Amino acid sequence: MIYLVSELHLSKLPLTQRKTQNLLHGVKRLVPRWVLSAEVEKVGKIACTHLTAELSITYVDPVVPPLFSSFEEENLNNTFQILEYFKTEKQLILMGDFNQSPLRAHIAPSHADNYKEFMANGFSDPYVDHIGLPTLVPGNIFANNLNRNRILDHIFSKGFNFQSSERVFDKFIDVNGQSIPLSDHFGVSVTLQPKNCTSDSTTSS
């Protein structure tokens, strides 16, 4: 069996204590979900993940008896596993495609109650708070007939001061006369400063 991990850490500073954690260890999934974590010199603990998406097909759990009854329930379990895994961390940057969109003006919700679990556990989401532009938009040919704006990509943090944020990789390129996006999602960039440090940390998802 081949397992695909769709997360990647790129850093200009050394990475140590690198770990890969299966969010549903020992249980067969059609698409296994993971969280990658590492310590970054002068920054602290970082992690990235890609949680279960809400798809337009009928949810079928491959496990008998089934563990979950919906995509939202599986996404919530992903959320609880991550919160448990990092529950002792006082300073953390957690980023990725969470497939959770909070309800905001001009932004449609998706697994919005699951998103609130991160906020209830001490995380902030500076991109949503300060920028709030959608990362998944109508008209994107890779977005599976999406017809509503959503913010599914986040950089959550705790123990950091916010500096700045922007949406990135949101340009379209011309391919044989057709305007093509770089991906189905636009990117998010946030500059943070550890509360006990004077150097900035820029992270992108």
Accessible surface in RSA format (square Angstrom, percent):
REM  Atomic radii and reference values for relative SASA: ProtOr
REM  Chains: A
REM  Algorithm: Lee & Richards
REM  Probe-radius: 1.40
REM  Slices: 20
REM RES _ NUM      All-atoms   Total-Side   Main-Chain    Non-polar    All polar
REM                ABS   REL    ABS   REL    ABS   REL    ABS   REL    ABS   REL
RES MET A   1   159.51  82.6  74.84  49.5  84.67 201.6  83.65  71.1  75.87 100.5
RES ILE A   2   149.93  85.3 125.01  93.1  24.93  60.1 128.17  92.3  21.77  59.1
RES TYR A   3   112.82  52.7  89.71  51.0  23.11  60.1  59.10  44.4  53.72  66.2
RES LEU A   4   140.08  78.0 130.39  93.3   9.69  24.4 132.07  92.7   8.02  21.6
RES VAL A   5    63.26  41.6  34.36  31.1  28.91  69.7  34.89  30.3  28.37  77.0
RES SER A   6    81.69  69.0  41.88  55.9  39.81  91.7  49.80 106.0  31.89  44.7
RES GLU A   7    21.29  12.2   6.27   4.7  15.01  35.7   7.66  14.8  13.63  11.1
RES LEU A   8   129.87  72.3 105.57  75.5  24.31  61.1 105.95  74.4  23.93  64.4
RES HIS A   9    30.13  16.5  14.89  10.4  15.24  39.0  11.44  11.8  18.69  21.7
RES LEU A  10   154.71  86.2 119.46  85.5  35.26  88.6 121.73  85.5  32.98  88.8
RES SER A  11    49.18  41.6   8.71  11.6  40.47  93.2  12.24  26.1  36.94  51.7
RES LYS A  12   214.45 104.6 173.17 106.3  41.27  98.3 124.13 111.7  90.32  96.2
RES LEU A  13    62.13  34.6  58.09  41.6   4.05  10.2  59.38  41.7   2.75   7.4
RES PRO A  14    73.70  53.7  60.98  55.6  12.72  46.2  72.55  59.9   1.15   7.1
RES LEU A  15    41.27  23.0  23.76  17.0  17.50  44.0  23.76  16.7  17.50  47.1
RES THR A  16    75.39  53.6  71.09  72.1   4.30  10.2  64.55  86.7  10.84  16.4
RES GLN A  17   121.39  67.9  97.70  71.4  23.69  56.4  40.38  86.0  81.00  61.4
RES ARG A  18   177.56  74.6 148.10  75.5  29.46  70.1  37.78  51.6 139.78  84.7
RES LYS A  19   117.66  57.4 107.81  66.2   9.85  23.4  60.87  54.8  56.79  60.5
RES THR A  20    79.33  56.4  49.18  49.9  30.15  71.8  23.87  32.1  55.45  83.8
RES GLN A  21    65.44  36.6  64.54  47.2   0.90   2.1   3.89   8.3  61.55  46.7
RES ASN A  22    28.40  19.6  20.52  19.8   7.88  19.0   3.24   7.8  25.16  24.3
RES LEU A  23     4.50   2.5   1.48   1.1   3.02   7.6   3.18   2.2   1.32   3.5
RES LEU A  24    26.49  14.8  25.03  17.9   1.46   3.7  26.13  18.3   0.36   1.0
RES HIS A  25   155.44  85.0 133.14  92.5  22.30  57.1  92.79  95.6  62.65  72.9
RES GLY A  26    75.55  93.2   0.00   N/A  75.55  93.2  37.66 103.3  37.90  84.9
RES VAL A  27    48.59  32.0  35.25  31.9  13.34  32.1  39.13  34.0   9.46  25.7
RES LYS A  28   136.47  66.6 123.25  75.6  13.23  31.5  74.04  66.6  62.43  66.5
RES ARG A  29    17.70   7.4  10.29   5.2   7.41  17.6   6.04   8.2  11.66   7.1
RES LEU A  30   164.26  91.5 136.60  97.7  27.66  69.5 142.71 100.2  21.55  58.0
RES VAL A  31    78.14  51.4  72.80  65.9   5.34  12.9  73.58  63.9   4.56  12.4
RES PRO A  32    15.94  11.6  11.79  10.7   4.15  15.1  11.83   9.8   4.10  25.5
RES ARG A  33    32.99  13.9  29.97  15.3   3.02   7.2   6.27   8.6  26.72  16.2
RES TRP A  34    41.10  16.5  40.77  19.7   0.33   0.8  40.77  21.7   0.33   0.5
RES VAL A  35     0.36   0.2   0.00   0.0   0.36   0.9   0.00   0.0   0.36   1.0
RES LEU A  36    25.34  14.1  25.34  18.1   0.00   0.0  25.34  17.8   0.00   0.0
RES SER A  37     3.12   2.6   1.47   2.0   1.65   3.8   0.00   0.0   3.12   4.4
RES ALA A  38     0.00   0.0   0.00   0.0   0.00   0.0   0.00   0.0   0.00   0.0
RES GLU A  39    46.46  26.7  46.22  35.0   0.25   0.6  12.10  23.4  34.36  28.1
RES VAL A  40    11.75   7.7   7.56   6.8   4.19  10.1   8.15   7.1   3.61   9.8
RES GLU A  41    88.01  50.5  74.60  56.4  13.41  31.9  37.43  72.4  50.58  41.3
RES LYS A  42   140.01  68.3 110.72  67.9  29.30  69.8  74.27  66.9  65.74  70.0
RES VAL A  43    16.66  11.0  10.95   9.9   5.71  13.8  12.77  11.1   3.89  10.6
RES GLY A  44    18.08  22.3   0.00   N/A  18.08  22.3  16.66  45.7   1.42   3.2
RES LYS A  45    25.38  12.4  24.06  14.8   1.31   3.1   4.10   3.7  21.28  22.7
RES ILE A  46    13.07   7.4  13.07   9.7   0.00   0.0  13.07   9.4   0.00   0.0
RES ALA A  47     0.00   0.0   0.00   0.0   0.00   0.0   0.00   0.0   0.00   0.0
RES CYS A  48     9.51   7.2   9.51  10.6   0.00   0.0   8.64  21.9   0.87   0.9
RES THR A  49     2.51   1.8   0.00   0.0   2.51   6.0   0.00   0.0   2.51   3.8
RES HIS A  50    48.82  26.7  48.57  33.8   0.25   0.6  38.48  39.7  10.34  12.0
RES LEU A  51     0.00   0.0   0.00   0.0   0.00   0.0   0.00   0.0   0.00   0.0
RES THR A  52     7.87   5.6   7.87   8.0   0.00   0.0   7.75  10.4   0.12   0.2
RES ALA A  53    22.50  20.7  21.41  33.0   1.09   2.5  21.41  30.2   1.09   2.9
RES GLU A  54    98.59  56.6  72.41  54.8  26.17  62.3  37.78  73.1  60.80  49.6
RES LEU A  55    85.40  47.6  73.91  52.9  11.49  28.9  77.42  54.4   7.98  21.5
RES SER A  56   125.72 106.2  78.24 104.4  47.48 109.4  58.30 124.1  67.42  94.5
RES ILE A  57   115.62  65.8 102.15  76.1  13.47  32.5 108.23  77.9   7.39  20.1
RES THR A  58   117.77  83.8  97.43  98.8  20.35  48.5  67.79  91.1  49.98  75.6
RES TYR A  59    37.28  17.4  17.05   9.7  20.23  52.6  17.13  12.9  20.15  24.8
RES VAL A  60   117.59  77.4  94.36  85.4  23.23  56.0  97.69  84.9  19.90  54.0
RES ASP A  61    15.48  10.8   0.56   0.6  14.92  35.3   0.60   1.4  14.88  14.8
RES PRO A  62    64.09  46.7  29.82  27.2  34.27 124.6  40.41  33.4  23.68 147.2
RES VAL A  63    33.75  22.2  29.28  26.5   4.47  10.8  33.17  28.8   0.58   1.6
RES VAL A  64   138.90  91.4 109.90  99.5  29.00  69.9 109.90  95.5  29.00  78.7
RES PRO A  65   105.98  77.2 103.78  94.6   2.20   8.0 104.61  86.4   1.37   8.5
RES PRO A  66    90.86  66.2  70.32  64.1  20.54  74.7  70.32  58.1  20.54 127.6
RES LEU A  67    80.45  44.8  57.73  41.3  22.72  57.1  60.63  42.6  19.82  53.3
RES PHE A  68    20.34  10.2  14.64   9.1   5.70  14.8  17.76  10.8   2.57   7.4
RES SER A  69    87.76  74.2  60.56  80.8  27.21  62.7  51.01 108.6  36.76  51.5
RES SER A  70    40.24  34.0  40.17  53.6   0.07   0.2  32.51  69.2   7.73  10.8
RES PHE A  71    22.11  11.1  21.36  13.2   0.75   2.0  21.36  12.9   0.75   2.2
RES GLU A  72    73.90  42.4  73.83  55.9   0.07   0.2  17.34  33.5  56.55  46.2
RES GLU A  73    71.00  40.8  65.79  49.8   5.21  12.4  28.63  55.4  42.37  34.6
RES GLU A  74    15.49   8.9  15.49  11.7   0.00   0.0   0.62   1.2  14.87  12.1
RES ASN A  75     0.00   0.0   0.00   0.0   0.00   0.0   0.00   0.0   0.00   0.0
RES LEU A  76    52.15  29.0  52.15  37.3   0.00   0.0  52.15  36.6   0.00   0.0
RES ASN A  77    33.85  23.3  32.00  30.9   1.86   4.5   4.29  10.3  29.56  28.6
RES ASN A  78     3.88   2.7   3.88   3.7   0.00   0.0   0.00   0.0   3.88   3.7
RES THR A  79     0.00   0.0   0.00   0.0   0.00   0.0   0.00   0.0   0.00   0.0
RES PHE A  80    92.73  46.4  88.22  54.6   4.51  11.7  89.04  54.0   3.69  10.6
RES GLN A  81    71.19  39.8  67.86  49.6   3.34   7.9   2.86   6.1  68.34  51.8
RES ILE A  82     0.65   0.4   0.65   0.5   0.00   0.0   0.65   0.5   0.00   0.0
RES LEU A  83    21.64  12.1  16.13  11.5   5.51  13.9  17.85  12.5   3.79  10.2
RES GLU A  84    98.99  56.8  91.34  69.1   7.64  18.2  45.57  88.1  53.42  43.6
RES TYR A  85    71.46  33.4  45.12  25.7  26.34  68.5  46.33  34.8  25.12  31.0
RES PHE A  86     7.50   3.8   5.14   3.2   2.36   6.1   5.51   3.3   1.99   5.7
RES LYS A  87   133.65  65.2 104.25  64.0  29.40  70.0  70.73  63.7  62.92  67.0
RES THR A  88   104.34  74.2  87.05  88.3  17.29  41.2  67.35  90.5  36.99  55.9
RES GLU A  89    43.62  25.0  40.38  30.6   3.24   7.7   3.06   5.9  40.56  33.1
RES LYS A  90   174.04  84.9 158.40  97.2  15.63  37.2 106.52  95.9  67.52  71.9
RES GLN A  91    43.25  24.2  39.06  28.5   4.19  10.0  17.46  37.2  25.79  19.6
RES LEU A  92     0.25   0.1   0.25   0.2   0.00   0.0   0.25   0.2   0.00   0.0
RES ILE A  93     0.00   0.0   0.00   0.0   0.00   0.0   0.00   0.0   0.00   0.0
RES LEU A  94     0.00   0.0   0.00   0.0   0.00   0.0   0.00   0.0   0.00   0.0
RES MET A  95    16.77   8.7  16.77  11.1   0.00   0.0   9.88   8.4   6.88   9.1
RES GLY A  96     8.27  10.2   0.00   N/A   8.27  10.2   8.27  22.7   0.00   0.0
RES ASP A  97    26.57  18.6  23.42  23.3   3.15   7.4  13.68  32.2  12.89  12.9
RES PHE A  98     0.00   0.0   0.00   0.0   0.00   0.0   0.00   0.0   0.00   0.0
RES ASN A  99     9.58   6.6   9.22   8.9   0.36   0.9   1.21   2.9   8.37   8.1
RES GLN A 100     0.00   0.0   0.00   0.0   0.00   0.0   0.00   0.0   0.00   0.0
RES SER A 101     0.00   0.0   0.00   0.0   0.00   0.0   0.00   0.0   0.00   0.0
RES PRO A 102     3.36   2.5   2.90   2.6   0.46   1.7   3.36   2.8   0.00   0.0
RES LEU A 103   119.58  66.6 107.40  76.8  12.18  30.6 107.40  75.4  12.18  32.8
RES ARG A 104   106.06  44.5  94.38  48.1  11.68  27.8  46.43  63.5  59.63  36.1
RES ALA A 105    85.52  78.6  54.88  84.7  30.64  69.7  66.97  94.3  18.55  49.1
RES HIS A 106   166.47  91.0 137.23  95.4  29.24  74.8 105.23 108.4  61.24  71.3
RES ILE A 107     8.32   4.7   3.15   2.3   5.17  12.5   4.18   3.0   4.13  11.2
RES ALA A 108     6.48   6.0   2.14   3.3   4.34   9.9   4.30   6.1   2.18   5.8
RES PRO A 109    53.38  38.9  42.50  38.7  10.87  39.5  42.58  35.2  10.80  67.1
RES SER A 110    17.91  15.1   9.92  13.2   7.99  18.4   9.58  20.4   8.33  11.7
RES HIS A 111    12.23   6.7   4.11   2.9   8.12  20.8   4.33   4.5   7.90   9.2
RES ALA A 112    19.52  18.0  15.73  24.3   3.79   8.6  15.73  22.2   3.79  10.0
RES ASP A 113    91.23  63.9  86.38  86.0   4.84  11.5  26.60  62.6  64.63  64.5
RES ASN A 114     4.01   2.8   4.01   3.9   0.00   0.0   0.00   0.0   4.01   3.9
RES TYR A 115     6.06   2.8   6.06   3.4   0.00   0.0   5.05   3.8   1.01   1.2
RES LYS A 116   126.26  61.6 124.22  76.2   2.04   4.9  77.20  69.5  49.06  52.3
RES GLU A 117    54.78  31.5  54.18  41.0   0.60   1.4   1.17   2.3  53.61  43.8
RES PHE A 118     0.00   0.0   0.00   0.0   0.00   0.0   0.00   0.0   0.00   0.0
RES MET A 119    63.41  32.8  47.03  31.1  16.38  39.0  33.50  28.5  29.92  39.6
RES ALA A 120    86.27  79.3  43.09  66.5  43.18  98.2  55.70  78.4  30.57  81.0
RES ASN A 121    65.80  45.4  53.09  51.3  12.71  30.6  11.85  28.5  53.95  52.1
RES GLY A 122    52.84  65.2   0.00   N/A  52.84  65.2  35.14  96.4  17.70  39.7
RES PHE A 123    13.32   6.7   4.33   2.7   8.99  23.4   4.70   2.9   8.62  24.7
RES SER A 124    52.69  44.5  49.24  65.7   3.45   7.9  41.54  88.4  11.16  15.6
RES ASP A 125     0.89   0.6   0.53   0.5   0.35   0.8   0.53   1.3   0.35   0.4
RES PRO A 126     5.33   3.9   3.60   3.3   1.73   6.3   5.33   4.4   0.00   0.0
RES TYR A 127     0.05   0.0   0.05   0.0   0.00   0.0   0.05   0.0   0.00   0.0
RES VAL A 128     9.67   6.4   0.09   0.1   9.57  23.1   0.09   0.1   9.57  26.0
RES ASP A 129    96.56  67.6  58.64  58.4  37.92  89.7  21.00  49.4  75.56  75.4
RES HIS A 130   105.99  57.9  74.15  51.5  31.84  81.4  46.84  48.3  59.14  68.8
RES ILE A 131    65.00  37.0  38.69  28.8  26.30  63.4  41.32  29.8  23.67  64.2
RES GLY A 132    22.68  28.0   0.00   N/A  22.68  28.0  11.04  30.3  11.64  26.1
RES LEU A 133    84.77  47.2  84.68  60.6   0.09   0.2  84.77  59.5   0.00   0.0
RES PRO A 134    18.06  13.2  18.06  16.5   0.00   0.0  18.06  14.9   0.00   0.0
RES THR A 135     0.41   0.3   0.00   0.0   0.41   1.0   0.00   0.0   0.41   0.6
RES LEU A 136    17.58   9.8  17.14  12.3   0.44   1.1  17.58  12.3   0.00   0.0
RES VAL A 137    21.91  14.4  21.79  19.7   0.11   0.3  21.79  18.9   0.11   0.3
RES PRO A 138    61.53  44.8  45.85  41.8  15.68  57.0  46.32  38.2  15.22  94.6
RES GLY A 139    70.02  86.3   0.00   N/A  70.02  86.3  43.56 119.5  26.46  59.3
RES ASN A 140     9.89   6.8   1.19   1.2   8.70  21.0   0.04   0.1   9.85   9.5
RES ILE A 141    93.92  53.4  57.52  42.9  36.40  87.7  66.89  48.2  27.03  73.4
RES PHE A 142    94.72  47.4  78.79  48.8  15.93  41.4  84.66  51.3  10.05  28.8
RES ALA A 143    10.48   9.6   0.96   1.5   9.52  21.7   4.78   6.7   5.70  15.1
RES ASN A 144   133.25  91.9 106.52 102.9  26.73  64.4  34.35  82.7  98.90  95.6
RES ASN A 145   153.74 106.0 117.75 113.8  35.99  86.7  39.14  94.2 114.60 110.8
RES LEU A 146    30.59  17.0  13.36   9.6  17.23  43.3  19.32  13.6  11.27  30.3
RES ASN A 147   120.32  83.0  98.91  95.6  21.41  51.5  30.82  74.2  89.50  86.5
RES ARG A 148   129.33  54.3 124.78  63.6   4.55  10.8  35.54  48.6  93.79  56.8
RES ASN A 149    48.06  33.1  43.17  41.7   4.90  11.8   0.51   1.2  47.55  46.0
RES ARG A 150    48.31  20.3  48.31  24.6   0.00   0.0   5.87   8.0  42.44  25.7
RES ILE A 151     0.08   0.0   0.08   0.1   0.00   0.0   0.08   0.1   0.00   0.0
RES LEU A 152     9.66   5.4   9.66   6.9   0.00   0.0   9.66   6.8   0.00   0.0
RES ASP A 153     9.03   6.3   9.03   9.0   0.00   0.0   0.42   1.0   8.61   8.6
RES HIS A 154     0.01   0.0   0.00   0.0   0.01   0.0   0.01   0.0   0.00   0.0
RES ILE A 155     0.00   0.0   0.00   0.0   0.00   0.0   0.00   0.0   0.00   0.0
RES PHE A 156     0.00   0.0   0.00   0.0   0.00   0.0   0.00   0.0   0.00   0.0
RES SER A 157     2.52   2.1   1.91   2.6   0.61   1.4   0.00   0.0   2.52   3.5
RES LYS A 158    39.63  19.3  33.85  20.8   5.78  13.8  18.01  16.2  21.62  23.0
RES GLY A 159    20.72  25.6   0.00   N/A  20.72  25.6  12.26  33.7   8.46  18.9
RES PHE A 160    15.50   7.8   0.04   0.0  15.47  40.2   0.04   0.0  15.47  44.3
RES ASN A 161    62.07  42.8  58.89  56.9   3.18   7.7  16.74  40.3  45.34  43.8
RES PHE A 162    69.70  34.9  44.72  27.7  24.98  65.0  44.72  27.1  24.98  71.5
RES GLN A 163    82.10  45.9  53.65  39.2  28.45  67.7   9.80  20.9  72.30  54.8
RES SER A 164    57.65  48.7  54.48  72.7   3.17   7.3  40.28  85.8  17.37  24.3
RES SER A 165    17.77  15.0   0.00   0.0  17.77  40.9   2.97   6.3  14.81  20.7
RES GLU A 166    99.90  57.4  98.67  74.6   1.23   2.9  26.28  50.8  73.62  60.1
RES ARG A 167    55.52  23.3  40.30  20.5  15.22  36.2   2.01   2.7  53.51  32.4
RES VAL A 168    28.62  18.8  25.07  22.7   3.56   8.6  28.62  24.9   0.00   0.0
RES PHE A 169   132.69  66.4 121.50  75.3  11.20  29.1 124.72  75.6   7.97  22.8
RES ASP A 170    30.05  21.1  19.38  19.3  10.68  25.2   1.66   3.9  28.39  28.3
RES LYS A 171   147.68  72.0 145.08  89.0   2.60   6.2  96.86  87.2  50.81  54.1
RES PHE A 172    86.61  43.3  57.78  35.8  28.83  75.0  58.05  35.2  28.56  81.7
RES ILE A 173    84.34  48.0  79.30  59.1   5.04  12.2  84.34  60.7   0.00   0.0
RES ASP A 174   109.99  77.0  79.21  78.8  30.79  72.8  38.79  91.3  71.21  71.0
RES VAL A 175    67.23  44.2  61.95  56.1   5.28  12.7  64.90  56.4   2.33   6.3
RES ASN A 176   154.25 106.4 109.35 105.7  44.90 108.1  40.86  98.3 113.39 109.6
RES GLY A 177    68.87  84.9   0.00   N/A  68.87  84.9  31.58  86.7  37.28  83.5
RES GLN A 178    97.60  54.6  93.70  68.5   3.90   9.3  32.17  68.5  65.43  49.6
RES SER A 179    70.09  59.2  55.03  73.4  15.06  34.7  42.95  91.5  27.14  38.0
RES ILE A 180    25.06  14.3  25.06  18.7   0.00   0.0  25.06  18.0   0.00   0.0
RES PRO A 181     3.63   2.6   0.49   0.4   3.13  11.4   0.49   0.4   3.13  19.5
RES LEU A 182    91.70  51.1  58.24  41.7  33.45  84.1  61.64  43.3  30.06  80.9
RES SER A 183    48.50  41.0  41.30  55.1   7.20  16.6  29.23  62.2  19.27  27.0
RES ASP A 184    55.22  38.7  52.59  52.3   2.62   6.2   5.34  12.6  49.88  49.7
RES HIS A 185    29.75  16.3  24.03  16.7   5.72  14.6  13.11  13.5  16.64  19.4
RES PHE A 186    12.12   6.1   9.35   5.8   2.77   7.2   9.63   5.8   2.48   7.1
RES GLY A 187     6.94   8.6   0.00   N/A   6.94   8.6   6.29  17.3   0.65   1.5
RES VAL A 188     0.00   0.0   0.00   0.0   0.00   0.0   0.00   0.0   0.00   0.0
RES SER A 189    11.84  10.0  11.65  15.6   0.18   0.4   1.61   3.4  10.22  14.3
RES VAL A 190     0.40   0.3   0.00   0.0   0.40   1.0   0.40   0.3   0.00   0.0
RES THR A 191    23.77  16.9  23.39  23.7   0.38   0.9  10.21  13.7  13.56  20.5
RES LEU A 192     1.43   0.8   1.43   1.0   0.00   0.0   1.43   1.0   0.00   0.0
RES GLN A 193    41.08  23.0  41.08  30.0   0.00   0.0   0.03   0.1  41.05  31.1
RES PRO A 194     2.56   1.9   2.23   2.0   0.33   1.2   2.23   1.8   0.33   2.1
RES LYS A 195   135.24  66.0 104.43  64.1  30.80  73.3  51.83  46.6  83.41  88.8
RES ASN A 196   128.78  88.8  90.09  87.1  38.68  93.1  45.47 109.4  83.31  80.5
RES CYS A 197    41.50  31.4  26.01  29.0  15.49  36.4  14.54  36.8  26.96  29.1
RES THR A 198   132.05  93.9 111.51 113.1  20.54  48.9  80.50 108.1  51.55  77.9
RES SER A 199    48.92  41.3  41.03  54.8   7.89  18.2  44.35  94.4   4.57   6.4
RES ASP A 200    86.75  60.8  57.90  57.6  28.84  68.2  16.38  38.6  70.37  70.2
RES SER A 201     8.77   7.4   4.53   6.0   4.24   9.8   4.68  10.0   4.09   5.7
RES THR A 202    91.01  64.7  59.22  60.0  31.78  75.7  41.29  55.5  49.72  75.2
RES THR A 203    14.87  10.6  10.14  10.3   4.73  11.3  14.87  20.0   0.00   0.0
RES SER A 204    62.19  52.6  39.71  53.0  22.48  51.8  23.39  49.8  38.81  54.4
RES SER A 205    42.60  36.0   5.22   7.0  37.38  86.1  35.12  74.8   7.48  10.5
END  Absolute sums over single chains surface
CHAIN  1 A    11433.7       8851.6       2582.0       6461.9       4971.7
END  Absolute sums over all chains
TOTAL         11433.7       8851.6       2582.0       6461.9       4971.7
